Amino acid sequence: MKLSTAVLTAGAAVSLATAVAGAARLRQDARHQAERNEATVARNQLDWLAQMSTNPDLAKLWAPEDMDVKEYMELLNANQLICTLSLRDRLGFVRDGQLPFFASMVMNSDICRRYWARFGDLRAQEAEGDERAEQFTDALNRAAQAYSHEHPAAA
């Protein structure tokens, strides 16, 4: 092989390796940006829930017509806990196999079970098409059902 051909071949190999490494870096950057965006949106939602669950005048503006404002504020507080767990799950801070445990702990709370009974179907609709959100919702549904089977008087 001529020296010029060898140099061109080596140059092409280096260029290909650089392009592959660059593409991997771009994918990683895009994933990290998506996680930052998701965390920012979740933070906004959690801030809104914190305001709504502590300010009766504000909660009154958003409460369903058939629901007492105090009850609505309590349910929003439960939603805040569930949203926090959801964010932890989406960002990968809930290890494989831990979600059923956390869902069970959440459903041990009466207010969380009341929230889920009232708004769980809405959460399931919101999760449609998002595999991770569907898995999260399914875990909470199973935990709520298990609780009601284990504690029939509480259902």
NORJOPE-V549995 format. One line per field, one symbol per residue. psi: psi as a letter, one per 40 degrees, with the letter a starting at -180 (. if undefined). A space follows every 50 residues. Layout:
psi->???
//
This chain:
psi->hidddddddddddddddddddddddddddddddddddddddddddddddd ddeegddddddehidehiddddddddddddddddddddddeeehiheddd ddddddeehdddddddddedddddddehehdddddddddddddddddddd gdde.
//
